[in-house]
Amino acid sequence: MRRSTQVDHIKAMTDDHRDTALQGVCYPCHAQKSAAEGAAGRARRPGRRRPEEQHPGRISS
């Protein structure tokens, strides 16, 4: 177990700064938790690619 060196929001992506909503964590654990939360957020967000459109000169059959 490492010494707490950073403060982390227990529930990700909130602006709740009450003591009950925060926890002390070490830097490696905070980095790992934040990376996992960021990846989960990106997985839920729709992609930024536009839907594929037919070429205007293409003949449909």
All heavy atoms as TSV, in Angstrom:
chain	resi	resn	atom	element	x	y	z
A	1	MET	N	N	0.853	-1.171	0.000
A	1	MET	CA	C	0.000	0.000	0.000
A	1	MET	C	C	0.904	1.242	0.000
A	1	MET	O	O	1.872	1.305	0.739
A	1	MET	CB	C	-0.921	-0.008	1.213
A	1	MET	CG	C	-1.856	1.168	1.227
A	1	MET	SD	S	-3.024	1.105	2.578
A	1	MET	CE	C	-4.331	0.202	1.801
A	2	ARG	N	N	0.549	2.194	-0.821
A	2	ARG	CA	C	1.322	3.424	-0.923
A	2	ARG	C	C	0.616	4.572	-0.218
A	2	ARG	O	O	-0.588	4.538	-0.005
A	2	ARG	CB	C	1.511	3.790	-2.392
A	2	ARG	CG	C	2.359	2.799	-3.131
A	2	ARG	CD	C	2.610	3.293	-4.540
A	2	ARG	NE	N	3.500	2.362	-5.202
A	2	ARG	CZ	C	3.429	2.034	-6.456
A	2	ARG	NH1	N	2.518	2.572	-7.224
A	2	ARG	NH2	N	4.276	1.193	-6.978
A	3	ARG	N	N	1.376	5.602	0.059
A	3	ARG	CA	C	0.857	6.808	0.698
A	3	ARG	C	C	0.001	7.595	-0.303
A	3	ARG	O	O	0.346	7.698	-1.476
A	3	ARG	CB	C	2.031	7.646	1.144
A	3	ARG	CG	C	1.645	8.963	1.725
A	3	ARG	CD	C	2.872	9.801	1.928
A	3	ARG	NE	N	3.266	9.698	3.311
A	3	ARG	CZ	C	4.424	10.079	3.772
A	3	ARG	NH1	N	5.342	10.521	2.952
A	3	ARG	NH2	N	4.696	9.986	5.043
A	4	SER	N	N	-1.091	8.160	0.162
A	4	SER	CA	C	-1.947	9.002	-0.687
A	4	SER	C	C	-1.223	10.311	-0.981
A	4	SER	O	O	-0.773	10.995	-0.065
A	4	SER	CB	C	-3.271	9.305	0.003
A	4	SER	OG	O	-4.007	8.132	0.204
A	5	THR	N	N	-1.110	10.634	-2.252
A	5	THR	CA	C	-0.465	11.884	-2.656
A	5	THR	C	C	-1.382	12.750	-3.499
A	5	THR	O	O	-1.027	13.869	-3.839
A	5	THR	CB	C	0.817	11.588	-3.465
A	5	THR	OG1	O	0.480	10.791	-4.594
A	5	THR	CG2	C	1.852	10.876	-2.612
A	6	GLN	N	N	-2.542	12.215	-3.874
A	6	GLN	CA	C	-3.478	12.964	-4.703
A	6	GLN	C	C	-4.893	12.763	-4.200
A	6	GLN	O	O	-5.181	11.801	-3.489
A	6	GLN	CB	C	-3.378	12.503	-6.164
A	6	GLN	CG	C	-2.008	12.723	-6.729
A	6	GLN	CD	C	-1.978	12.580	-8.229
A	6	GLN	OE1	O	-2.909	12.105	-8.857
A	6	GLN	NE2	N	-0.891	13.024	-8.812
A	7	VAL	N	N	-5.773	13.674	-4.598
A	7	VAL	CA	C	-7.189	13.590	-4.229
A	7	VAL	C	C	-7.970	13.234	-5.487
A	7	VAL	O	O	-7.756	13.806	-6.548
A	7	VAL	CB	C	-7.694	14.921	-3.639
A	7	VAL	CG1	C	-9.172	14.837	-3.313
A	7	VAL	CG2	C	-6.888	15.283	-2.408
A	8	ASP	N	N	-8.879	12.284	-5.347
A	8	ASP	CA	C	-9.646	11.775	-6.486
A	8	ASP	C	C	-11.130	11.867	-6.182
A	8	ASP	O	O	-11.552	11.648	-5.044
A	8	ASP	CB	C	-9.253	10.309	-6.721
A	8	ASP	CG	C	-10.056	9.653	-7.809
A	8	ASP	OD1	O	-10.045	10.167	-8.942
A	8	ASP	OD2	O	-10.696	8.626	-7.536
A	9	HIS	N	N	-11.912	12.200	-7.204
A	9	HIS	CA	C	-13.368	12.139	-7.067
A	9	HIS	C	C	-13.777	10.670	-7.088
A	9	HIS	O	O	-13.392	9.932	-8.004
A	9	HIS	CB	C	-14.065	12.872	-8.218
A	9	HIS	CG	C	-13.946	14.352	-8.131
A	9	HIS	ND1	N	-12.956	15.061	-8.756
A	9	HIS	CD2	C	-14.700	15.264	-7.458
A	9	HIS	CE1	C	-13.104	16.337	-8.493
A	9	HIS	NE2	N	-14.148	16.499	-7.704
A	10	ILE	N	N	-14.531	10.236	-6.136
A	10	ILE	CA	C	-14.965	8.843	-6.081
A	10	ILE	C	C	-15.824	8.529	-7.304
A	10	ILE	O	O	-15.629	7.521	-7.971
A	10	ILE	CB	C	-15.725	8.550	-4.772
A	10	ILE	CG1	C	-14.755	8.712	-3.589
A	10	ILE	CG2	C	-16.348	7.170	-4.792
A	10	ILE	CD1	C	-15.415	8.689	-2.227
A	11	LYS	N	N	-16.778	9.406	-7.597
A	11	LYS	CA	C	-17.608	9.251	-8.794
A	11	LYS	C	C	-16.981	10.113	-9.888
A	11	LYS	O	O	-16.818	11.317	-9.730
A	11	LYS	CB	C	-19.044	9.703	-8.520
A	11	LYS	CG	C	-19.978	9.461	-9.668
A	11	LYS	CD	C	-21.400	9.811	-9.303
A	11	LYS	CE	C	-22.298	9.593	-10.508
A	11	LYS	NZ	N	-23.662	9.986	-10.235
A	12	ALA	N	N	-16.633	9.490	-10.988
A	12	ALA	CA	C	-15.906	10.173	-12.063
A	12	ALA	C	C	-16.718	11.298	-12.689
A	12	ALA	O	O	-17.947	11.255	-12.731
A	12	ALA	CB	C	-15.539	9.166	-13.147
A	13	MET	N	N	-15.991	12.305	-13.183
A	13	MET	CA	C	-16.552	13.401	-13.966
A	13	MET	C	C	-17.640	14.170	-13.226
A	13	MET	O	O	-18.696	14.454	-13.769
A	13	MET	CB	C	-17.111	12.884	-15.296
A	13	MET	CG	C	-16.133	12.051	-16.099
A	13	MET	SD	S	-14.689	12.964	-16.579
A	13	MET	CE	C	-15.225	13.605	-18.123
A	14	THR	N	N	-17.385	14.475	-11.959
A	14	THR	CA	C	-18.344	15.277	-11.198
A	14	THR	C	C	-17.644	16.521	-10.660
A	14	THR	O	O	-16.427	16.581	-10.580
A	14	THR	CB	C	-18.923	14.499	-10.008
A	14	THR	OG1	O	-17.862	14.182	-9.116
A	14	THR	CG2	C	-19.629	13.240	-10.447
A	15	ASP	N	N	-18.431	17.479	-10.281
A	15	ASP	CA	C	-17.908	18.692	-9.662
A	15	ASP	C	C	-18.252	18.715	-8.176
A	15	ASP	O	O	-18.295	19.774	-7.571
A	15	ASP	CB	C	-18.494	19.935	-10.349
A	15	ASP	CG	C	-17.934	20.123	-11.741
A	15	ASP	OD1	O	-16.774	19.755	-11.972
A	15	ASP	OD2	O	-18.663	20.643	-12.604
A	16	ASP	N	N	-18.509	17.548	-7.622
A	16	ASP	CA	C	-18.848	17.427	-6.209
A	16	ASP	C	C	-17.542	17.402	-5.412
A	16	ASP	O	O	-16.810	16.423	-5.434
A	16	ASP	CB	C	-19.650	16.153	-5.977
A	16	ASP	CG	C	-20.167	16.032	-4.561
A	16	ASP	OD1	O	-19.835	16.893	-3.721
A	16	ASP	OD2	O	-20.898	15.064	-4.293
A	17	HIS	N	N	-17.237	18.505	-4.719
A	17	HIS	CA	C	-15.976	18.623	-4.008
A	17	HIS	C	C	-16.131	18.484	-2.493
A	17	HIS	O	O	-15.251	18.878	-1.739
A	17	HIS	CB	C	-15.313	19.966	-4.346
A	17	HIS	CG	C	-15.094	20.152	-5.815
A	17	HIS	ND1	N	-14.310	19.325	-6.574
A	17	HIS	CD2	C	-15.587	21.072	-6.667
A	17	HIS	CE1	C	-14.303	19.732	-7.824
A	17	HIS	NE2	N	-15.088	20.783	-7.914
A	18	ARG	N	N	-17.241	17.901	-2.074
A	18	ARG	CA	C	-17.410	17.646	-0.642
A	18	ARG	C	C	-16.424	16.557	-0.209
A	18	ARG	O	O	-16.047	15.700	-0.997
A	18	ARG	CB	C	-18.834	17.183	-0.344
A	18	ARG	CG	C	-19.883	18.257	-0.578
A	18	ARG	CD	C	-21.278	17.716	-0.395
A	18	ARG	NE	N	-21.504	16.693	-1.419
A	18	ARG	CZ	C	-22.314	15.655	-1.272
A	18	ARG	NH1	N	-22.986	15.479	-0.159
A	18	ARG	NH2	N	-22.466	14.777	-2.249
A	19	ASP	N	N	-16.023	16.599	1.049
A	19	ASP	CA	C	-15.083	15.600	1.564
A	19	ASP	C	C	-15.593	14.172	1.370
A	19	ASP	O	O	-14.807	13.253	1.118
A	19	ASP	CB	C	-14.805	15.837	3.046
A	19	ASP	CG	C	-13.950	17.070	3.287
A	19	ASP	OD1	O	-13.302	17.549	2.334
A	19	ASP	OD2	O	-13.940	17.548	4.435
A	20	THR	N	N	-16.906	13.985	1.471
A	20	THR	CA	C	-17.473	12.635	1.345
A	20	THR	C	C	-17.425	12.123	-0.089
A	20	THR	O	O	-17.616	10.938	-0.318
A	20	THR	CB	C	-18.929	12.614	1.846
A	20	THR	OG1	O	-19.680	13.594	1.125
A	20	THR	CG2	C	-18.996	12.901	3.341
A	21	ALA	N	N	-17.188	13.006	-1.063
A	21	ALA	CA	C	-17.145	12.605	-2.468
A	21	ALA	C	C	-15.713	12.452	-2.979
A	21	ALA	O	O	-15.501	12.187	-4.151
A	21	ALA	CB	C	-17.894	13.619	-3.329
A	22	LEU	N	N	-14.740	12.625	-2.070
A	22	LEU	CA	C	-13.336	12.570	-2.455
A	22	LEU	C	C	-12.625	11.460	-1.704
A	22	LEU	O	O	-13.065	11.029	-0.646
A	22	LEU	CB	C	-12.659	13.914	-2.152
A	22	LEU	CG	C	-13.277	15.142	-2.795
A	22	LEU	CD1	C	-12.631	16.406	-2.249
A	22	LEU	CD2	C	-13.153	15.088	-4.306
A	23	GLN	N	N	-11.516	11.002	-2.287
A	23	GLN	CA	C	-10.698	9.990	-1.625
A	23	GLN	C	C	-9.227	10.261	-1.929
A	23	GLN	O	O	-8.895	10.813	-2.972
A	23	GLN	CB	C	-11.079	8.584	-2.097
A	23	GLN	CG	C	-10.823	8.333	-3.570
A	23	GLN	CD	C	-11.288	6.968	-4.018
A	23	GLN	OE1	O	-11.625	6.119	-3.188
A	23	GLN	NE2	N	-11.314	6.727	-5.319
A	24	GLY	N	N	-8.373	9.881	-1.017
A	24	GLY	CA	C	-6.947	10.009	-1.228
A	24	GLY	C	C	-6.415	8.782	-1.949
A	24	GLY	O	O	-6.793	7.650	-1.633
A	25	VAL	N	N	-5.568	8.994	-2.941
A	25	VAL	CA	C	-4.975	7.886	-3.703
A	25	VAL	C	C	-3.519	8.220	-4.028
A	25	VAL	O	O	-3.124	9.386	-4.056
A	25	VAL	CB	C	-5.736	7.603	-5.013
A	25	VAL	CG1	C	-7.120	7.061	-4.749
A	25	VAL	CG2	C	-5.822	8.837	-5.877
A	26	CYS	N	N	-2.733	7.184	-4.314
A	26	CYS	CA	C	-1.363	7.420	-4.758
A	26	CYS	C	C	-1.392	7.753	-6.256
A	26	CYS	O	O	-2.380	7.488	-6.944
A	26	CYS	CB	C	-0.492	6.192	-4.501
A	26	CYS	SG	S	-0.947	4.726	-5.439
A	27	TYR	N	N	-0.300	8.351	-6.730
A	27	TYR	CA	C	-0.244	8.771	-8.138
A	27	TYR	C	C	-0.486	7.608	-9.110
A	27	TYR	O	O	-1.319	7.741	-10.022
A	27	TYR	CB	C	1.083	9.457	-8.443
A	27	TYR	CG	C	1.219	9.774	-9.912
A	27	TYR	CD1	C	0.542	10.855	-10.464
A	27	TYR	CD2	C	1.962	8.961	-10.754
A	27	TYR	CE1	C	0.619	11.128	-11.820
A	27	TYR	CE2	C	2.046	9.225	-12.115
A	27	TYR	CZ	C	1.378	10.321	-12.639
A	27	TYR	OH	O	1.454	10.576	-13.975
A	28	PRO	N	N	0.190	6.444	-8.969
A	28	PRO	CA	C	-0.042	5.362	-9.944
A	28	PRO	C	C	-1.504	4.879	-9.975
A	28	PRO	O	O	-2.053	4.631	-11.050
A	28	PRO	CB	C	0.893	4.243	-9.478
A	28	PRO	CG	C	1.958	4.936	-8.706
A	28	PRO	CD	C	1.273	6.094	-8.039
A	29	CYS	N	N	-2.124	4.785	-8.819
A	29	CYS	CA	C	-3.527	4.342	-8.782
A	29	CYS	C	C	-4.450	5.387	-9.397
A	29	CYS	O	O	-5.402	5.042	-10.103
A	29	CYS	CB	C	-3.953	4.041	-7.349
A	29	CYS	SG	S	-3.140	2.573	-6.671
A	30	HIS	N	N	-4.172	6.660	-9.137
A	30	HIS	CA	C	-4.992	7.728	-9.698
A	30	HIS	C	C	-4.868	7.746	-11.219
A	30	HIS	O	O	-5.867	7.884	-11.937
A	30	HIS	CB	C	-4.587	9.073	-9.097
A	30	HIS	CG	C	-5.534	10.176	-9.411
A	30	HIS	ND1	N	-5.132	11.459	-9.639
A	30	HIS	CD2	C	-6.889	10.204	-9.527
A	30	HIS	CE1	C	-6.184	12.215	-9.883
A	30	HIS	NE2	N	-7.262	11.469	-9.826
A	31	ALA	N	N	-3.648	7.587	-11.726
A	31	ALA	CA	C	-3.441	7.573	-13.177
A	31	ALA	C	C	-4.169	6.394	-13.816
A	31	ALA	O	O	-4.808	6.538	-14.861
A	31	ALA	CB	C	-1.944	7.513	-13.486
A	32	GLN	N	N	-4.088	5.239	-13.190
A	32	GLN	CA	C	-4.756	4.048	-13.725
A	32	GLN	C	C	-6.275	4.212	-13.706
A	32	GLN	O	O	-6.955	3.904	-14.688
A	32	GLN	CB	C	-4.353	2.824	-12.906
A	32	GLN	CG	C	-4.918	1.524	-13.426
A	32	GLN	CD	C	-4.439	0.331	-12.604
A	32	GLN	OE1	O	-3.861	0.488	-11.529
A	32	GLN	NE2	N	-4.685	-0.857	-13.101
A	33	LYS	N	N	-6.825	4.732	-12.601
A	33	LYS	CA	C	-8.274	4.924	-12.488
A	33	LYS	C	C	-8.755	5.952	-13.510
A	33	LYS	O	O	-9.765	5.739	-14.194
A	33	LYS	CB	C	-8.628	5.373	-11.072
A	33	LYS	CG	C	-10.113	5.603	-10.835
A	33	LYS	CD	C	-10.380	5.997	-9.386
A	33	LYS	CE	C	-11.855	6.183	-9.130
A	33	LYS	NZ	N	-12.344	7.514	-9.443
A	34	SER	N	N	-8.027	7.054	-13.650
A	34	SER	CA	C	-8.417	8.101	-14.597
A	34	SER	C	C	-8.361	7.599	-16.039
A	34	SER	O	O	-9.236	7.912	-16.850
A	34	SER	CB	C	-7.520	9.322	-14.435
A	34	SER	OG	O	-7.717	9.904	-13.171
A	35	ALA	N	N	-7.347	6.806	-16.363
A	35	ALA	CA	C	-7.240	6.251	-17.712
A	35	ALA	C	C	-8.403	5.312	-18.014
A	35	ALA	O	O	-8.981	5.354	-19.106
A	35	ALA	CB	C	-5.914	5.515	-17.874
A	36	ALA	N	N	-8.763	4.486	-17.058
A	36	ALA	CA	C	-9.886	3.558	-17.255
A	36	ALA	C	C	-11.198	4.324	-17.414
A	36	ALA	O	O	-12.037	3.982	-18.264
A	36	ALA	CB	C	-9.980	2.591	-16.078
A	37	GLU	N	N	-11.395	5.377	-16.624
A	37	GLU	CA	C	-12.620	6.170	-16.730
A	37	GLU	C	C	-12.677	6.907	-18.065
A	37	GLU	O	O	-13.740	7.006	-18.680
A	37	GLU	CB	C	-12.698	7.167	-15.571
A	37	GLU	CG	C	-12.923	6.501	-14.234
A	37	GLU	CD	C	-12.680	7.415	-13.053
A	37	GLU	OE1	O	-12.125	8.521	-13.225
A	37	GLU	OE2	O	-13.048	7.001	-11.935
A	38	GLY	N	N	-11.549	7.402	-18.532
A	38	GLY	CA	C	-11.512	8.080	-19.831
A	38	GLY	C	C	-11.819	7.123	-20.970
A	38	GLY	O	O	-12.571	7.465	-21.888
A	39	ALA	N	N	-11.268	5.907	-20.905
A	39	ALA	CA	C	-11.537	4.911	-21.945
A	39	ALA	C	C	-13.013	4.514	-21.948
A	39	ALA	O	O	-13.621	4.361	-23.008
A	39	ALA	CB	C	-10.656	3.680	-21.729
A	40	ALA	N	N	-13.586	4.373	-20.766
A	40	ALA	CA	C	-15.012	4.027	-20.685
A	40	ALA	C	C	-15.876	5.149	-21.256
A	40	ALA	O	O	-16.862	4.896	-21.945
A	40	ALA	CB	C	-15.407	3.745	-19.231
A	41	GLY	N	N	-15.501	6.379	-21.001
A	41	GLY	CA	C	-16.247	7.520	-21.535
A	41	GLY	C	C	-16.162	7.589	-23.050
A	41	GLY	O	O	-17.142	7.872	-23.731
A	42	ARG	N	N	-14.976	7.315	-23.600
A	42	ARG	CA	C	-14.822	7.327	-25.062
A	42	ARG	C	C	-15.597	6.180	-25.701
A	42	ARG	O	O	-16.120	6.322	-26.796
A	42	ARG	CB	C	-13.342	7.239	-25.437
A	42	ARG	CG	C	-12.598	8.542	-25.203
A	42	ARG	CD	C	-11.190	8.484	-25.749
A	42	ARG	NE	N	-10.370	7.467	-25.106
A	42	ARG	CZ	C	-9.734	7.614	-23.952
A	42	ARG	NH1	N	-9.833	8.729	-23.278
A	42	ARG	NH2	N	-8.995	6.630	-23.458
A	43	ALA	N	N	-15.720	5.055	-25.025
A	43	ALA	CA	C	-16.453	3.906	-25.568
A	43	ALA	C	C	-17.948	4.190	-25.647
A	43	ALA	O	O	-18.637	3.683	-26.529
A	43	ALA	CB	C	-16.200	2.672	-24.707
A	44	ARG	N	N	-18.457	5.000	-24.722
A	44	ARG	CA	C	-19.892	5.330	-24.721
A	44	ARG	C	C	-20.241	6.416	-25.721
A	44	ARG	O	O	-21.379	6.526	-26.150
A	44	ARG	CB	C	-20.316	5.800	-23.328
A	44	ARG	CG	C	-20.428	4.710	-22.312
A	44	ARG	CD	C	-21.096	5.211	-21.057
A	44	ARG	NE	N	-20.398	6.323	-20.451
A	44	ARG	CZ	C	-19.472	6.226	-19.514
A	44	ARG	NH1	N	-19.122	5.048	-19.078
A	44	ARG	NH2	N	-18.900	7.298	-19.010
A	45	ARG	N	N	-19.269	7.228	-26.082
A	45	ARG	CA	C	-19.524	8.379	-26.960
A	45	ARG	C	C	-19.566	7.908	-28.413
A	45	ARG	O	O	-18.724	7.116	-28.837
A	45	ARG	CB	C	-18.404	9.391	-26.764
A	45	ARG	CG	C	-18.619	10.692	-27.428
A	45	ARG	CD	C	-17.568	11.692	-27.047
A	45	ARG	NE	N	-16.301	11.078	-26.734
A	45	ARG	CZ	C	-15.265	11.698	-26.241
A	45	ARG	NH1	N	-15.332	12.954	-25.986
A	45	ARG	NH2	N	-14.151	11.074	-25.980
A	46	PRO	N	N	-20.516	8.371	-29.192
A	46	PRO	CA	C	-20.551	7.972	-30.599
A	46	PRO	C	C	-19.315	8.485	-31.331
A	46	PRO	O	O	-18.724	9.494	-30.952
A	46	PRO	CB	C	-21.821	8.637	-31.146
A	46	PRO	CG	C	-22.184	9.684	-30.167
A	46	PRO	CD	C	-21.570	9.298	-28.845
A	47	GLY	N	N	-18.938	7.783	-32.365
A	47	GLY	CA	C	-17.773	8.172	-33.148
A	47	GLY	C	C	-17.973	9.497	-33.862
A	47	GLY	O	O	-19.089	9.976	-34.021
A	48	ARG	N	N	-16.873	10.097	-34.283
A	48	ARG	CA	C	-16.958	11.389	-34.940
A	48	ARG	C	C	-16.956	11.252	-36.458
A	48	ARG	O	O	-16.976	12.239	-37.162
A	48	ARG	CB	C	-15.782	12.253	-34.492
A	48	ARG	CG	C	-15.882	12.566	-32.999
A	48	ARG	CD	C	-14.862	13.530	-32.601
A	48	ARG	NE	N	-15.094	14.771	-33.305
A	48	ARG	CZ	C	-14.604	15.923	-32.965
A	48	ARG	NH1	N	-13.843	16.011	-31.925
A	48	ARG	NH2	N	-14.833	17.013	-33.658
A	49	ARG	N	N	-16.906	10.027	-36.979
A	49	ARG	CA	C	-16.921	9.847	-38.427
A	49	ARG	C	C	-18.305	10.104	-38.977
A	49	ARG	O	O	-19.313	9.731	-38.379
A	49	ARG	CB	C	-16.530	8.419	-38.785
A	49	ARG	CG	C	-15.045	8.175	-38.676
A	49	ARG	CD	C	-14.704	6.836	-39.202
A	49	ARG	NE	N	-14.880	6.847	-40.658
A	49	ARG	CZ	C	-14.388	5.950	-41.472
A	49	ARG	NH1	N	-13.708	4.952	-40.995
A	49	ARG	NH2	N	-14.578	6.030	-42.762
A	50	ARG	N	N	-18.336	10.734	-40.105
A	50	ARG	CA	C	-19.621	10.954	-40.772
A	50	ARG	C	C	-20.074	9.645	-41.404
A	50	ARG	O	O	-19.266	8.842	-41.844
A	50	ARG	CB	C	-19.457	12.002	-41.871
A	50	ARG	CG	C	-19.193	13.380	-41.296
A	50	ARG	CD	C	-18.980	14.379	-42.370
A	50	ARG	NE	N	-20.109	14.374	-43.288
A	50	ARG	CZ	C	-20.243	15.194	-44.306
A	50	ARG	NH1	N	-19.313	16.086	-44.548
A	50	ARG	NH2	N	-21.276	15.154	-45.084
A	51	PRO	N	N	-21.383	9.444	-41.528
A	51	PRO	CA	C	-21.869	8.236	-42.192
A	51	PRO	C	C	-21.448	8.249	-43.664
A	51	PRO	O	O	-21.347	9.307	-44.282
A	51	PRO	CB	C	-23.390	8.302	-42.064
A	51	PRO	CG	C	-23.709	9.587	-41.407
A	51	PRO	CD	C	-22.453	10.271	-41.028
A	52	GLU	N	N	-21.166	7.081	-44.174
A	52	GLU	CA	C	-20.744	6.980	-45.564
A	52	GLU	C	C	-21.894	7.367	-46.493
A	52	GLU	O	O	-23.032	6.953	-46.302
A	52	GLU	CB	C	-20.309	5.541	-45.861
A	52	GLU	CG	C	-19.464	5.432	-47.087
A	52	GLU	CD	C	-18.861	4.048	-47.223
A	52	GLU	OE1	O	-18.228	3.591	-46.270
A	52	GLU	OE2	O	-19.050	3.449	-48.289
A	53	GLU	N	N	-21.590	8.203	-47.485
A	53	GLU	CA	C	-22.603	8.648	-48.439
A	53	GLU	C	C	-22.287	8.059	-49.804
A	53	GLU	O	O	-21.139	7.823	-50.136
A	53	GLU	CB	C	-22.585	10.174	-48.551
A	53	GLU	CG	C	-22.904	10.880	-47.253
A	53	GLU	CD	C	-22.777	12.398	-47.376
A	53	GLU	OE1	O	-22.695	12.899	-48.513
A	53	GLU	OE2	O	-22.750	13.051	-46.342
A	54	GLN	N	N	-23.332	7.835	-50.581
A	54	GLN	CA	C	-23.119	7.349	-51.945
A	54	GLN	C	C	-22.481	8.446	-52.777
A	54	GLN	O	O	-22.802	9.629	-52.620
A	54	GLN	CB	C	-24.442	6.945	-52.582
A	54	GLN	CG	C	-24.881	5.570	-52.222
A	54	GLN	CD	C	-25.971	5.104	-53.169
A	54	GLN	OE1	O	-26.676	5.899	-53.779
A	54	GLN	NE2	N	-26.101	3.807	-53.310
A	55	HIS	N	N	-21.607	8.055	-53.652
A	55	HIS	CA	C	-20.979	9.000	-54.566
A	55	HIS	C	C	-22.072	9.518	-55.498
A	55	HIS	O	O	-22.901	8.772	-55.993
A	55	HIS	CB	C	-19.874	8.312	-55.364
A	55	HIS	CG	C	-19.072	9.253	-56.184
A	55	HIS	ND1	N	-19.460	9.672	-57.416
A	55	HIS	CD2	C	-17.904	9.874	-55.913
A	55	HIS	CE1	C	-18.570	10.498	-57.900
A	55	HIS	NE2	N	-17.593	10.649	-57.005
A	56	PRO	N	N	-22.102	10.843	-55.779
A	56	PRO	CA	C	-23.202	11.393	-56.607
A	56	PRO	C	C	-23.231	10.834	-58.031
A	56	PRO	O	O	-24.277	10.830	-58.666
A	56	PRO	CB	C	-22.939	12.891	-56.613
A	56	PRO	CG	C	-21.595	13.081	-56.039
A	56	PRO	CD	C	-21.203	11.859	-55.309
A	57	GLY	N	N	-22.123	10.342	-58.549
A	57	GLY	CA	C	-22.107	9.807	-59.912
A	57	GLY	C	C	-22.333	8.307	-59.974
A	57	GLY	O	O	-22.312	7.702	-61.025
A	58	ARG	N	N	-22.569	7.700	-58.835
A	58	ARG	CA	C	-22.727	6.245	-58.779
A	58	ARG	C	C	-24.127	5.845	-59.243
A	58	ARG	O	O	-25.125	6.459	-58.847
A	58	ARG	CB	C	-22.522	5.794	-57.351
A	58	ARG	CG	C	-22.463	4.334	-57.167
A	58	ARG	CD	C	-22.097	4.047	-55.736
A	58	ARG	NE	N	-21.969	2.637	-55.527
A	58	ARG	CZ	C	-21.737	2.090	-54.382
A	58	ARG	NH1	N	-21.603	2.862	-53.319
A	58	ARG	NH2	N	-21.641	0.798	-54.257
A	59	ILE	N	N	-24.187	4.854	-60.068
A	59	ILE	CA	C	-25.477	4.364	-60.562
A	59	ILE	C	C	-25.923	3.206	-59.666
A	59	ILE	O	O	-25.201	2.237	-59.510
A	59	ILE	CB	C	-25.386	3.876	-62.037
A	59	ILE	CG1	C	-24.945	5.034	-62.906
A	59	ILE	CG2	C	-26.704	3.278	-62.488
A	59	ILE	CD1	C	-24.663	4.645	-64.333
A	60	SER	N	N	-27.107	3.361	-59.090
A	60	SER	CA	C	-27.631	2.310	-58.218
A	60	SER	C	C	-28.440	1.334	-59.062
A	60	SER	O	O	-29.154	1.709	-59.970
A	60	SER	CB	C	-28.535	2.909	-57.153
A	60	SER	OG	O	-27.823	3.819	-56.356
A	61	SER	N	N	-28.327	0.075	-58.722
A	61	SER	CA	C	-29.118	-0.921	-59.465
A	61	SER	C	C	-30.176	-1.539	-58.622
A	61	SER	O	O	-30.276	-1.441	-57.486
A	61	SER	CB	C	-28.214	-2.016	-60.020
A	61	SER	OG	O	-27.311	-2.497	-59.070
